[in-house]
Amino acid sequence: MSHVEEFLTAEEEQEIIDAIVEAEKNTSGEIRVHIEATAKMDHFSRAQQVFHFLKMDNTKEDNGVLIYVAVDDKKFVIYGGSGIDRAVPKGFWETTKEVIASHFKKGNFKQGVVEGVLMAGKELEAHFPWNHNDTNELSDAISKG
């Protein structure tokens, strides 16, 4: 079994998916989680690649957020679409990043991702509120590399 498969149990993955569904209830933003063993390159650049591969840059408002985790590298990146970058202040993701990092340092990976997803949802809600015409443009499933 790979480290990616060992990183979260099926129940923990479902809790993360439930958090994504909850986080997206009040925003037009889209949140995805991607987990892989190693980036084999700069982690930010890899998160950009995955963001594009998952078609997160094709959302109507370009307001997707990817939480990318490289398990063996012990690294993660929060990557937001250009629509988010235009709407939020510099350092916008720092608090979310700190919360995830504090959980990861304690080995609470599921809780770190869940809290990161929920915080991202709250942040997105302030800048990209949900309206009755919104549809879920992307899958809520966790992707793996």
C-alpha positions, 0 to 999 in steps of 0.5 A, spaced: 500 500 500 502 506 498 503 512 502 498 516 499 493 510 500 495 510 507 495 517 508 487 517 510 482 512 511 476 511 507 472 514 513 477 520 513 476 521 506 468 521 506 469 527 512 473 531 507 468 530 502 463 532 506 467 538 509 467 540 501 460 540 500 459 544 506 464 549 505 461 550 498 454 551 500 454 558 501 459 560 495 460 560 488 467 558 489 470 550 488 474 547 492 478 540 491 483 536 495 489 532 491 494 528 494 500 524 491 506 521 494 511 526 491 511 532 487 518 531 483 518 538 482 517 545 486 511 544 490 507 550 488 509 549 480 506 542 481 500 545 485 499 549 479 499 543 474 494 539 478 490 545 478 490 545 471 489 538 470 483 538 474 480 543 470 479 548 476 481 554 471 475 553 467 470 555 472 466 561 471 469 566 476 476 562 476 475 561 483 477 554 485 481 553 491 486 547 491 489 544 497 495 540 494 498 535 499 505 531 497 505 526 503 512 523 502 515 530 501 511 533 507 509 539 504 502 542 502 500 548 498 493 552 497 493 554 490 487 559 488 485 561 481 486 568 478 479 570 480 480 569 487 487 573 487 484 579 484 479 579 489 483 578 496 488 581 499 495 579 499 497 574 504 489 571 504 491 564 505 496 565 511 491 563 516 488 557 513 495 555 511 497 556 519 491 552 521 493 546 516 500 546 518 499 546 526 494 539 525 499 536 520 505 537 525 501 533 530 499 528 525 492 530 524 492 530 517 484 529 516 483 534 521 488 539 518 485 538 511 477 538 513 479 545 517 483 548 511 477 546 507 472 549 511 476 556 512 477 556 505 469 556 504 468 561 509 473 566 505 470 564 499 463 566 501 465 573 503 468 574 496 464 569 492 457 568 495 453 563 492 447 565 488 441 561 486 444 560 479 450 557 481 451 550 480 457 545 482 462 546 477 467 541 479 467 534 483 468 534 490 472 527 490 479 527 493 483 526 487 490 522 487 496 522 483 
